[in-house]
């Protein structure tokens, strides 16, 4: 996954998620941003994107 994602791709992914999944994802992002350094967050995103 590249470091850049265009907004239309992001909005498309978000529109396909149901409300519960979206809320869970946003909660995870919020927790990560409040507690971890940027490199760790990037590693988590890469790991999660490879599992799908």
C-alpha positions as CSV (number, residue, x, y, z in Angstrom):
1,X,0.0,0.0,0.0
2,X,1.4,3.4,-0.9
3,X,1.5,6.2,1.6
4,X,-1.0,8.2,-0.5
5,X,-4.6,7.3,-1.0
6,X,-7.0,9.4,-3.1
7,X,-10.1,10.8,-1.5
8,X,-12.5,9.0,-3.9
9,X,-11.0,5.6,-3.0
10,X,-11.2,6.5,0.7
11,X,-14.9,7.6,0.4
12,X,-15.7,4.5,-1.6
13,X,-14.3,2.2,1.1
14,X,-16.1,4.2,3.8
15,X,-19.4,4.0,2.0
16,X,-19.2,0.2,1.8
17,X,-18.8,-0.2,5.5
18,X,-21.8,-0.5,7.8
19,X,-22.3,1.9,10.7
20,X,-21.0,-0.5,13.4
21,X,-17.8,-1.3,11.5
22,X,-17.2,2.3,10.7
23,X,-17.6,3.4,14.4
24,X,-15.3,0.6,15.5
25,X,-12.7,1.6,12.9
26,X,-12.9,5.2,14.0
27,X,-12.6,4.3,17.6
28,X,-9.4,2.3,16.8
29,X,-8.0,5.2,14.8
30,X,-8.7,7.6,17.7
31,X,-7.0,5.3,20.2
32,X,-4.0,4.8,18.0
33,X,-3.6,8.5,17.4
34,X,-3.8,9.2,21.1
35,X,-1.3,6.6,22.2
36,X,1.2,5.5,19.5
37,X,3.9,7.0,17.4
38,X,3.4,7.5,13.7
39,X,5.7,4.6,12.6
40,X,3.8,2.2,14.7
41,X,0.4,3.4,13.3
42,X,1.8,3.0,9.7
43,X,3.0,-0.5,10.5
44,X,-0.5,-1.4,11.9
45,X,-2.2,-0.1,8.8
46,X,0.1,-2.0,6.5
47,X,-0.4,-5.2,8.5
48,X,-4.2,-4.8,8.5
49,X,-4.4,-4.0,4.8
50,X,-2.4,-7.1,3.9
51,X,-4.8,-9.3,5.8
52,X,-7.8,-8.3,3.6
